Amino acid sequence: MGKYSQANLIDEELSLIKSNNFIGKMLHKMNKTSVILLSIQVPLNSYLRAEIFCEDIQDLSEMPFSQNDLMKLLYEDFLYFAKINPDPKKMFKLLSTLERESGKDAILEKQTDSIFKLIHKDQHQELETLELRMRRKYALRGEVLLADLEEHHPNHGYTIERVIELLYMDFIDTFRKGDNTEAVQKIIKLLDVEE
């Protein structure tokens, strides 16, 4: 079985489940409520846009809202999508589409006077590392999902960190283009519910 995050929770979970001693069972119960730390790398320009987006949410809601909160919301939304669409082929298609679109600039290149072609150019840029604190049970759920994908798409190479990076970059890019204008209102509504 592959390694689907820096934390490698599946291997740890399997060894704790197999444990027959009292300490092993206690560790297993304690681990379910623990928090893990993941390192997420995002393009610097996306980081800046996300920082401003989070400040806007914070100003409008008058509640704290950080990039960590944004990444958690995006990841939990992804897990919810996986729950209501438990088809590994659909999940792989989603991730593949996000991967194709990540880190690329789309420009219109003029072919003739009236014909333009959309060209995607790779964008090599500086990265910013974000430390994401996540409940262990959500990370484990993601690892299991990625392990299930492995059955249909061997050696797919996705990790939880990469999934979060793709979701983050897609969200910021979509918001930047104005294609996700109701995102602010939805997030503020979620924050009001949590209060």
ZAMI-547402 format. One record per residue: residue number from 1; residue in one letter; x, y, z of N, C-alpha, C, O in turn. Coordinates in nm, 3 decimals. Each point is the difference from the previous one (the first is absolute). Layout:
<sites>
   n res    n_px    n_py    n_pz   ca_px   ca_py   ca_pz    c_px    c_py    c_pz    o_px    o_py    o_pz
 NUM   A       X       Y       Z       X       Y       Z       X       Y       Z       X       Y       Z
...
</sites>
This chain:
<sites>
   n res    n_px    n_py    n_pz   ca_px   ca_py   ca_pz    c_px    c_py    c_pz    o_px    o_py    o_pz
   1   M   0.085  -0.118   0.000  -0.085   0.118   0.000   0.089   0.123   0.000   0.102   0.004   0.068
   2   G  -0.142   0.097  -0.144   0.079   0.121  -0.012  -0.010   0.090   0.122  -0.069  -0.031   0.097
   3   K   0.139   0.141  -0.105  -0.002   0.100   0.105  -0.079   0.119  -0.054   0.038   0.059  -0.102
   4   Y  -0.148  -0.023   0.167  -0.093   0.098  -0.053   0.003   0.134   0.072  -0.082   0.088  -0.030
   5   S   0.174  -0.071   0.123   0.023   0.130   0.063   0.133  -0.009   0.075   0.056  -0.108   0.018
   6   Q  -0.008   0.224   0.025   0.123   0.002   0.078  -0.018  -0.077   0.131   0.096  -0.057   0.053
   7   A  -0.218   0.055  -0.001  -0.027  -0.066   0.127  -0.009  -0.152  -0.013   0.020  -0.072   0.098
   8   N  -0.051   0.021  -0.218  -0.012  -0.143  -0.026  -0.091  -0.068   0.103   0.041  -0.094   0.069
   9   L  -0.162   0.143  -0.059  -0.094  -0.043   0.105  -0.053  -0.141  -0.020  -0.030  -0.068   0.098
  10   I   0.016   0.022  -0.221  -0.055  -0.133  -0.023   0.087  -0.106   0.065  -0.051  -0.088   0.070
  11   D   0.182   0.095  -0.091   0.090  -0.100   0.061  -0.009   0.005   0.152  -0.005  -0.103   0.067
  12   E   0.003   0.225  -0.014  -0.008   0.017   0.146  -0.132  -0.057   0.053  -0.003  -0.069   0.101
  13   E  -0.105   0.098  -0.171  -0.133  -0.045   0.042  -0.008  -0.153  -0.003  -0.052  -0.062   0.093
  14   L   0.102   0.002  -0.199  -0.004  -0.146  -0.011   0.080  -0.067   0.112  -0.043  -0.102   0.054
  15   S   0.158   0.159  -0.020   0.080  -0.061   0.107  -0.068   0.017   0.136   0.010  -0.088   0.085
  16   L  -0.078   0.201  -0.063  -0.070   0.021   0.127  -0.124  -0.089   0.011  -0.032  -0.049   0.108
  17   I  -0.037   0.027  -0.220  -0.118  -0.088   0.003   0.040  -0.143   0.033  -0.070  -0.069   0.074
  18   K   0.184   0.026  -0.128   0.047  -0.137   0.024   0.047  -0.020   0.144   0.006  -0.113   0.048
  19   S   0.028   0.222   0.020   0.053  -0.010   0.134  -0.102  -0.060   0.096  -0.115   0.043   0.005
  20   N   0.158  -0.143   0.070  -0.089  -0.065   0.096   0.021   0.048   0.143  -0.079  -0.033   0.088
  21   N   0.184   0.111  -0.065   0.026   0.042   0.137  -0.076   0.128   0.036  -0.045   0.073  -0.088
  22   F   0.033  -0.050   0.215  -0.078   0.111   0.052   0.055   0.135  -0.046  -0.077   0.088  -0.039
  23   I   0.208  -0.070   0.042   0.062   0.127  -0.040  -0.026   0.027  -0.148  -0.029   0.114  -0.038
  24   G   0.038  -0.216  -0.046  -0.029   0.015  -0.142  -0.143   0.046  -0.025  -0.025   0.085  -0.085
  25   K  -0.069  -0.143   0.159  -0.141   0.039  -0.015  -0.024   0.142   0.049  -0.080   0.074  -0.059
  26   M   0.148  -0.034   0.166  -0.012   0.137   0.050   0.057   0.099  -0.101  -0.060   0.105  -0.026
  27   L   0.176  -0.137  -0.031   0.060   0.086  -0.102  -0.093   0.015  -0.119  -0.014   0.108  -0.057
  28   H  -0.050  -0.217   0.019  -0.093   0.003  -0.112  -0.116   0.096   0.027  -0.036   0.079  -0.088
  29   K  -0.021  -0.083   0.207  -0.110   0.089   0.036   0.046   0.146   0.008  -0.071   0.090  -0.045
  30   M   0.190  -0.068   0.101   0.051   0.136   0.013   0.034   0.059  -0.137  -0.021   0.119  -0.024
  31   N   0.072  -0.201  -0.065   0.038   0.047  -0.133  -0.119   0.050  -0.080   0.015   0.090  -0.082
  32   K  -0.132  -0.147   0.104  -0.118   0.038  -0.078  -0.036   0.147   0.018  -0.059   0.061  -0.090
  33   T   0.094  -0.002   0.204  -0.034   0.139   0.026   0.119   0.094  -0.015  -0.011   0.120   0.025
  34   S   0.124  -0.173  -0.064   0.121   0.083  -0.008   0.001   0.085  -0.127  -0.083  -0.016  -0.089
  35   V   0.180   0.105   0.083   0.018   0.091  -0.113   0.136  -0.030  -0.063   0.097  -0.026   0.071
  36   I  -0.091   0.031  -0.204   0.128  -0.019  -0.068   0.036   0.130  -0.072  -0.083   0.088  -0.017
  37   L   0.208  -0.079  -0.024   0.050   0.117  -0.070   0.046  -0.042  -0.139   0.080  -0.092  -0.015
  38   L  -0.131   0.160  -0.088   0.038  -0.027  -0.138   0.062   0.125  -0.060  -0.043   0.112   0.030
  39   S   0.145  -0.129  -0.113   0.063   0.112  -0.070  -0.056   0.007  -0.141   0.010  -0.095  -0.078
  40   I  -0.068   0.209   0.047  -0.063   0.023  -0.130   0.079   0.108  -0.072   0.028   0.105   0.057
  41   Q   0.008  -0.130  -0.183   0.074   0.099  -0.078  -0.090   0.057  -0.109  -0.057  -0.073  -0.081
  42   V   0.047   0.206   0.081  -0.087   0.067  -0.097   0.081   0.110  -0.069   0.094   0.054   0.057
  43   P  -0.132  -0.021  -0.182   0.069   0.110  -0.068  -0.015   0.130   0.079  -0.104   0.027   0.060
  44   L   0.210   0.052  -0.062   0.003   0.124   0.077  -0.112   0.096  -0.039  -0.058   0.065   0.087
  45   N   0.027  -0.055  -0.216  -0.107   0.092  -0.040  -0.137  -0.050   0.048  -0.085   0.082   0.034
  46   S   0.063  -0.214  -0.030  -0.125  -0.055   0.055  -0.007   0.024   0.150  -0.106   0.030   0.054
  47   Y   0.220  -0.043   0.012   0.007   0.025   0.144  -0.045   0.143   0.031  -0.079   0.023   0.091
  48   L   0.130   0.073  -0.168  -0.034   0.140   0.022  -0.149   0.024  -0.024  -0.066   0.068   0.079
  49   R   0.013  -0.123  -0.187  -0.143   0.015  -0.029  -0.085  -0.062   0.112  -0.101   0.058   0.042
  50   A   0.143  -0.176   0.005  -0.074  -0.067   0.108   0.007   0.080   0.130  -0.097   0.005   0.076
  51   E   0.211   0.056  -0.051   0.016   0.081   0.122  -0.099   0.117  -0.002  -0.064   0.029   0.101
  52   I   0.053   0.036  -0.215  -0.094   0.113  -0.013  -0.144  -0.051   0.010  -0.084   0.065   0.063
  53   F   0.055  -0.180  -0.125  -0.133  -0.059   0.008  -0.036  -0.028   0.147  -0.110   0.032   0.044
  54   C   0.203  -0.091   0.030  -0.026  -0.032   0.141  -0.021   0.127   0.083  -0.084   0.003   0.089
  55   E   0.161   0.102  -0.118  -0.020   0.128   0.069  -0.139   0.057  -0.029  -0.066   0.053   0.089
  56   D   0.022  -0.065  -0.216  -0.134   0.048  -0.036  -0.107  -0.077   0.078  -0.095   0.060   0.052
  57   I   0.110  -0.191  -0.043  -0.096  -0.081   0.075   0.000   0.043   0.146  -0.105   0.013   0.062
  58   Q   0.224   0.007  -0.009   0.013   0.040   0.140  -0.066   0.136   0.023  -0.072   0.018   0.099
  59   D   0.095   0.077  -0.189  -0.060   0.134   0.014  -0.152  -0.007  -0.009  -0.070   0.062   0.079
  60   L   0.018  -0.138  -0.175  -0.145  -0.008  -0.021  -0.072  -0.078   0.109  -0.113   0.033   0.036
  61   S   0.178  -0.136   0.016  -0.065  -0.084   0.101   0.030   0.043   0.142  -0.068  -0.039   0.095
  62   E   0.173   0.121  -0.080   0.049   0.042   0.131   0.038  -0.121   0.086  -0.016   0.000   0.122
  63   M   0.066  -0.102  -0.190   0.047  -0.122   0.067   0.136  -0.037  -0.058   0.028   0.031  -0.115
  64   P   0.055  -0.096   0.194   0.131  -0.041  -0.053  -0.017  -0.100  -0.115  -0.081  -0.092   0.009
  65   F   0.157   0.111  -0.116  -0.002  -0.091  -0.113   0.138   0.003  -0.064   0.044   0.103  -0.052
  66   S   0.023  -0.218   0.055   0.137  -0.007  -0.050   0.008  -0.091  -0.122  -0.098  -0.064  -0.039
  67   Q   0.215   0.059  -0.019   0.022  -0.091  -0.113  -0.018  -0.145   0.046  -0.044  -0.085  -0.078
  68   N   0.079   0.057   0.201  -0.022  -0.133   0.057  -0.148  -0.034  -0.004  -0.038  -0.111  -0.036
  69   D  -0.046   0.208   0.075  -0.146  -0.021  -0.003  -0.048  -0.023  -0.143  -0.085  -0.086  -0.024
  70   L   0.139   0.163  -0.070  -0.039  -0.015  -0.140   0.036  -0.140  -0.051  -0.082  -0.065  -0.065
  71   M   0.203   0.020   0.094   0.043  -0.133  -0.047  -0.085  -0.110   0.062  -0.035  -0.098  -0.067
  72   K   0.001   0.114   0.196  -0.086  -0.100   0.065  -0.137  -0.006  -0.066  -0.053  -0.108  -0.024
  73   L  -0.005   0.225  -0.005  -0.131   0.003  -0.065   0.005  -0.067  -0.138  -0.089  -0.079  -0.034
  74   L   0.191   0.109  -0.043   0.013  -0.060  -0.133   0.017  -0.151   0.008  -0.060  -0.074  -0.077
  75   Y   0.141   0.029   0.172   0.025  -0.143   0.015  -0.125  -0.073   0.051  -0.033  -0.108  -0.049
  76   E  -0.037   0.167   0.147  -0.122  -0.062   0.051  -0.108  -0.004  -0.108  -0.079  -0.095  -0.004
  77   D   0.074   0.195  -0.083  -0.092   0.000  -0.112   0.035  -0.113  -0.098  -0.089  -0.066  -0.054
  78   F   0.217   0.044   0.034   0.048  -0.110  -0.085  -0.043  -0.135   0.059  -0.048  -0.087  -0.072
  79   L   0.066   0.071   0.203  -0.040  -0.125   0.066  -0.152  -0.021  -0.009  -0.046  -0.112  -0.018
  80   Y  -0.029   0.220   0.030  -0.145  -0.009  -0.013  -0.038  -0.043  -0.142  -0.087  -0.085  -0.019
  81   F   0.154   0.143  -0.081  -0.023  -0.039  -0.139   0.028  -0.149  -0.017  -0.073  -0.069  -0.071
  82   A   0.180   0.020   0.135   0.035  -0.142  -0.011  -0.106  -0.088   0.067  -0.027  -0.111  -0.047
  83   K  -0.034   0.159   0.154  -0.105  -0.076   0.068  -0.124  -0.015  -0.088  -0.058  -0.109  -0.008
  84   I   0.018   0.218  -0.056  -0.121  -0.008  -0.080   0.025  -0.051  -0.142  -0.094  -0.030  -0.073
  85   N   0.222   0.020   0.033   0.040  -0.055  -0.129   0.109  -0.105   0.023   0.116   0.025  -0.030
  86   P  -0.152  -0.141   0.083   0.103  -0.097   0.039   0.061  -0.078  -0.118   0.043  -0.113   0.016
  87   D  -0.041   0.174  -0.133   0.054  -0.063  -0.119   0.147   0.038  -0.017   0.030   0.116  -0.028
  88   P   0.064  -0.211   0.044   0.143   0.032  -0.013   0.035   0.061  -0.137   0.091   0.082  -0.009
  89   K  -0.161  -0.124  -0.096   0.028   0.055  -0.133  -0.034   0.149  -0.005   0.072   0.079  -0.061
  90   K  -0.182  -0.042   0.125  -0.041   0.141   0.005   0.100   0.083   0.080   0.034   0.112  -0.038
  91   M   0.013  -0.169   0.148   0.098   0.070   0.085   0.132   0.019  -0.075   0.060   0.107   0.005
  92   F  -0.017  -0.212  -0.076   0.125   0.009  -0.074  -0.013   0.103  -0.113   0.094   0.075  -0.027
  93   K  -0.209  -0.071  -0.037  -0.022   0.096  -0.108   0.007   0.143   0.056   0.060   0.088  -0.062
  94   L  -0.122  -0.066   0.178   0.005   0.131   0.064   0.145   0.041   0.029   0.041   0.111  -0.034
  95   L   0.035  -0.201   0.097   0.139   0.031   0.034   0.084   0.022  -0.125   0.085   0.089  -0.003
  96   S  -0.107  -0.170  -0.099   0.075   0.015  -0.125  -0.028   0.134  -0.066   0.091   0.065  -0.052
  97   T  -0.217  -0.023   0.054  -0.037   0.129  -0.058   0.066   0.113   0.078   0.054   0.093  -0.060
  98   L  -0.058  -0.100   0.193   0.064   0.103   0.082   0.150   0.003  -0.025   0.060   0.107  -0.006
  99   E   0.000  -0.224  -0.010   0.145  -0.009  -0.025   0.036   0.064  -0.134   0.098   0.074  -0.009
 100   R  -0.178  -0.102  -0.092   0.026   0.057  -0.133  -0.005   0.152   0.001   0.080   0.066  -0.066
 101   E  -0.173  -0.012   0.142  -0.021   0.145   0.000   0.092   0.074   0.098   0.015   0.122  -0.010
 102   S   0.047  -0.193   0.102   0.081   0.068   0.102   0.130   0.052  -0.058   0.064  -0.065  -0.083
 103   G  -0.025   0.182   0.127   0.129   0.055  -0.036   0.014   0.037  -0.146   0.112   0.012  -0.050
 104   K  -0.222   0.007  -0.018   0.008   0.036  -0.141  -0.076   0.129  -0.024  -0.108   0.022   0.055
 105   D   0.166   0.062  -0.137  -0.067   0.122  -0.042  -0.065  -0.025  -0.134   0.062  -0.058  -0.089
 106   A  -0.184   0.101   0.075  -0.068  -0.011  -0.129   0.007   0.134  -0.071  -0.038   0.103   0.056
 107   I   0.087  -0.105  -0.178   0.004   0.123  -0.079  -0.061  -0.028  -0.137   0.003  -0.112  -0.049
 108   L  -0.058   0.215  -0.010  -0.053  -0.012  -0.136   0.111   0.038  -0.096   0.054   0.111   0.005
 109   E  -0.020  -0.203  -0.092   0.103   0.025  -0.100  -0.069   0.023  -0.133  -0.084  -0.079  -0.042
 110   K   0.120   0.186  -0.025  -0.064   0.035  -0.126   0.055  -0.089  -0.111   0.121  -0.003  -0.023
 111   Q  -0.210  -0.071  -0.044   0.039  -0.088  -0.110  -0.011   0.074  -0.134   0.093  -0.002  -0.080
 112   T  -0.207   0.066   0.058  -0.023   0.084  -0.118  -0.075   0.123   0.049  -0.014   0.021   0.120
 113   D  -0.034   0.061  -0.213  -0.071   0.122   0.040  -0.124  -0.029   0.085  -0.036   0.079   0.086
 114   S  -0.029  -0.193  -0.111  -0.125  -0.028   0.071   0.004  -0.129   0.081  -0.101  -0.037   0.062
 115   I   0.212  -0.033  -0.060   0.009  -0.127   0.072   0.103   0.011   0.111   0.115   0.039  -0.021
 116   F  -0.162  -0.075   0.142   0.089  -0.001   0.116   0.000  -0.140   0.059  -0.099  -0.072  -0.010
 117   K   0.210   0.034   0.069   0.012  -0.132   0.061   0.038   0.017   0.147   0.089   0.079   0.033
 118   L  -0.159  -0.153   0.055   0.031   0.005   0.143   0.121  -0.088   0.027  -0.003  -0.121  -0.027
 119   I   0.110   0.179   0.078   0.125  -0.071   0.028   0.023   0.001   0.150  -0.010   0.104   0.066
 120   H   0.041  -0.222  -0.012   0.036  -0.011   0.142   0.152  -0.006   0.009   0.063  -0.088  -0.059
 121   K  -0.004   0.181   0.133   0.145   0.001   0.018   0.032  -0.032   0.144  -0.061   0.053   0.093
 122   D   0.160  -0.140  -0.075   0.044  -0.032   0.136   0.059   0.124   0.064   0.068   0.080  -0.065
 123   Q  -0.095  -0.067   0.191   0.046   0.117   0.072   0.090  -0.048   0.114  -0.048  -0.060   0.096
 124   H   0.176   0.086  -0.108   0.092  -0.038   0.107   0.014   0.121   0.091   0.045   0.106  -0.042
 125   Q  -0.083  -0.124   0.168   0.002   0.113   0.090   0.041  -0.042   0.140   0.006  -0.118   0.033
 126   E   0.023   0.218   0.048   0.039  -0.027   0.137  -0.117  -0.058   0.078  -0.116   0.029  -0.029
 127   L   0.150  -0.111   0.127  -0.103  -0.063   0.082   0.007   0.049   0.143   0.107   0.035   0.051
 128   E  -0.220  -0.032   0.012  -0.011   0.033   0.143  -0.046  -0.126   0.072  -0.092  -0.068  -0.047
 129   T   0.153   0.037   0.159  -0.039  -0.118   0.077  -0.094   0.042   0.113   0.031   0.089   0.079
 130   L  -0.145  -0.155  -0.074  -0.098   0.023   0.105  -0.008  -0.125   0.087   0.001  -0.112  -0.051
 131   E  -0.009   0.131   0.180  -0.016  -0.111   0.092  -0.148  -0.013   0.034  -0.060   0.092   0.055
 132   L   0.002  -0.205  -0.088  -0.143  -0.022   0.021  -0.021  -0.097   0.115   0.047  -0.114  -0.002
 133   R  -0.119   0.161   0.103  -0.041  -0.088   0.111  -0.134  -0.060  -0.037  -0.094   0.071  -0.035
 134   M   0.086  -0.205   0.044  -0.121  -0.069  -0.040  -0.030  -0.112   0.099   0.091  -0.065   0.051
 135   R  -0.218   0.045  -0.026  -0.038  -0.113   0.086   0.041  -0.129  -0.069  -0.019  -0.017  -0.120
 136   R   0.075  -0.071   0.198   0.053  -0.125  -0.051  -0.104  -0.081  -0.076   0.031  -0.061  -0.102
 137   K  -0.154   0.061   0.151  -0.102  -0.083  -0.063  -0.030   0.046  -0.143  -0.031  -0.083  -0.086
 138   Y   0.041   0.214   0.059  -0.022   0.050  -0.137   0.117  -0.038  -0.091  -0.020  -0.036  -0.116
 139   A   0.140   0.044   0.170   0.116  -0.040  -0.079  -0.004  -0.149  -0.031   0.031  -0.042  -0.111
 140   L  -0.068  -0.039   0.210  -0.010  -0.144  -0.021  -0.106  -0.032  -0.105   0.021  -0.086  -0.085
 141   R  -0.133   0.154   0.090  -0.106  -0.020  -0.099   0.053   0.029  -0.141  -0.029  -0.074  -0.094
 142   G   0.107   0.180   0.081   0.059   0.034  -0.129   0.099  -0.105  -0.047   0.004  -0.035  -0.118
 143   E   0.077  -0.016   0.210   0.096  -0.105  -0.036  -0.072  -0.125  -0.048   0.042  -0.062  -0.098
 144   V  -0.149   0.025   0.165  -0.077  -0.119  -0.042  -0.060   0.023  -0.138   0.001  -0.090  -0.084
 145   L  -0.052   0.209   0.059  -0.054   0.034  -0.131   0.107  -0.015  -0.109  -0.025  -0.057  -0.106
 146   L   0.144   0.109   0.134   0.109  -0.010  -0.098   0.048  -0.144  -0.018   0.040  -0.039  -0.109
 147   A  -0.046  -0.040   0.216   0.035  -0.142  -0.011  -0.102  -0.072  -0.087   0.036  -0.088  -0.079
 148   D  -0.164   0.124   0.092  -0.103  -0.059  -0.086   0.023   0.035  -0.146  -0.023  -0.083  -0.088
 149   L   0.069   0.205   0.061   0.030   0.041  -0.137   0.111  -0.086  -0.060   0.003  -0.025  -0.121
 150   E   0.088  -0.018   0.206   0.115  -0.080  -0.044  -0.045  -0.131  -0.066   0.068  -0.052  -0.089
 151   E  -0.182  -0.001   0.132  -0.049  -0.125  -0.058  -0.037   0.018  -0.147   0.019  -0.092  -0.080
 152   H  -0.070   0.208   0.044  -0.042   0.027  -0.137   0.109   0.070  -0.082   0.008  -0.016  -0.122
 153   H   0.076   0.093   0.191   0.106   0.078  -0.066   0.131  -0.021   0.075   0.042   0.087   0.077
 154   P   0.024  -0.202  -0.098   0.123  -0.031   0.072   0.105   0.111  -0.016   0.015   0.057  -0.108
 155   N   0.056  -0.030   0.214   0.107   0.099   0.000  -0.048   0.140  -0.042   0.071   0.070  -0.072
 156   H  -0.189  -0.032   0.116  -0.054   0.131  -0.038   0.083   0.114   0.056   0.003   0.108  -0.060
 157   G   0.063  -0.127   0.172   0.091   0.099   0.055  -0.063   0.113   0.081   0.072   0.090   0.044
 158   Y  -0.202  -0.093  -0.024  -0.064   0.107   0.078   0.021  -0.022   0.149  -0.003  -0.113   0.049
 159   T   0.023   0.222   0.021   0.006   0.000   0.146  -0.102   0.101   0.050  -0.053   0.080  -0.078
 160   I   0.025  -0.083   0.206  -0.093   0.098   0.057   0.054   0.141  -0.024  -0.075   0.091  -0.034
 161   E   0.205  -0.074   0.053   0.059   0.131  -0.020  -0.024   0.049  -0.143  -0.038   0.116  -0.020
 162   R   0.060  -0.203  -0.078  -0.018   0.040  -0.140  -0.148   0.031  -0.029  -0.031   0.094  -0.072
 163   V  -0.059  -0.173   0.128  -0.143   0.025  -0.019  -0.036   0.138   0.054  -0.071   0.076  -0.067
 164   I   0.119  -0.042   0.185  -0.031   0.130   0.060   0.062   0.112  -0.084  -0.064   0.103  -0.021
 165   E   0.186  -0.123  -0.026   0.064   0.100  -0.087  -0.084   0.025  -0.125  -0.021   0.114  -0.040
 166   L  -0.027  -0.222  -0.021  -0.081   0.013  -0.122  -0.133   0.071   0.027  -0.042   0.086  -0.077
 167   L  -0.023  -0.123   0.187  -0.128   0.063   0.037   0.020   0.149   0.027  -0.080   0.083  -0.043
 168   Y   0.186  -0.052   0.113   0.034   0.139   0.036   0.025   0.082  -0.126  -0.058   0.108  -0.017
 169   M   0.145  -0.159  -0.072   0.033   0.076  -0.121  -0.121   0.017  -0.090  -0.018   0.105  -0.061
 170   D  -0.066  -0.209   0.051  -0.120   0.009  -0.082  -0.096   0.103   0.057  -0.056   0.081  -0.075
 171   F   0.036  -0.082   0.206  -0.090   0.095   0.063   0.046   0.143  -0.023  -0.079   0.086  -0.039
 172   I   0.207  -0.060   0.064   0.052   0.137  -0.014  -0.006   0.044  -0.145  -0.035   0.115  -0.029
 173   D   0.070  -0.205  -0.064  -0.004   0.035  -0.141  -0.143   0.028  -0.046  -0.025   0.096  -0.073
 174   T  -0.069  -0.179   0.116  -0.141   0.019  -0.036  -0.053   0.131   0.058  -0.072   0.074  -0.067
 175   F   0.109  -0.046   0.192  -0.044   0.124   0.064   0.060   0.122  -0.070  -0.068   0.100  -0.022
 176   R   0.196  -0.110  -0.013   0.069   0.111  -0.068  -0.067   0.035  -0.132  -0.008   0.117  -0.038
 177   K  -0.041  -0.220  -0.032  -0.065   0.022  -0.130  -0.144   0.051   0.016  -0.063   0.037  -0.099
 178   G   0.011  -0.036   0.223  -0.137   0.047   0.023  -0.104  -0.108  -0.020  -0.119   0.029  -0.006
 179   D   0.164  -0.155  -0.005  -0.093  -0.111  -0.025  -0.058  -0.059   0.128  -0.078  -0.095  -0.006
 180   N   0.114   0.150   0.121  -0.046  -0.056   0.127  -0.041   0.114   0.093   0.045   0.007   0.115
 181   T  -0.130   0.079  -0.165  -0.034   0.121   0.075  -0.080  -0.028   0.127   0.004   0.080   0.094
 182   E  -0.077  -0.191  -0.090  -0.078  -0.027   0.121   0.082  -0.068   0.110  -0.054  -0.031   0.107
 183   A   0.182   0.007  -0.130   0.084  -0.066   0.100   0.007   0.078   0.131  -0.006  -0.058   0.108
 184   V   0.019   0.189  -0.118   0.009   0.083   0.120  -0.125  -0.017   0.085   0.011  -0.022   0.121
 185   Q  -0.127   0.031  -0.181  -0.125  -0.012   0.075  -0.017  -0.139   0.060  -0.046  -0.013   0.114
 186   K   0.084  -0.090  -0.188  -0.011  -0.137   0.051   0.091  -0.021   0.122  -0.041  -0.061   0.098
 187   I   0.163   0.113  -0.106   0.094  -0.016   0.112  -0.049   0.079   0.121   0.007  -0.049   0.113
 188   I  -0.054   0.171  -0.134  -0.052   0.080   0.113  -0.118  -0.072   0.064  -0.012  -0.003   0.123
 189   K  -0.075  -0.055  -0.204  -0.115  -0.074   0.052   0.048  -0.120   0.083  -0.055  -0.028   0.107
 190   L   0.157  -0.043  -0.155   0.055  -0.113   0.076   0.059   0.047   0.132  -0.018  -0.066   0.103
 191   L   0.087   0.178  -0.104   0.059   0.053   0.124  -0.108   0.039   0.100   0.017  -0.019   0.120
 192   D  -0.127   0.074  -0.169  -0.112   0.037   0.088  -0.061  -0.123   0.064  -0.038   0.003   0.117
 193   V   0.027  -0.111  -0.192  -0.057  -0.126   0.051   0.089  -0.058   0.108  -0.049  -0.051   0.100
 194   E   0.182   0.057  -0.121   0.096  -0.058   0.096   0.007   0.078   0.129   0.038  -0.055   0.104
 195   E  -0.075   0.183  -0.107   0.012   0.087   0.119  -0.086  -0.043   0.111   0.000   0.063   0.106
</sites>
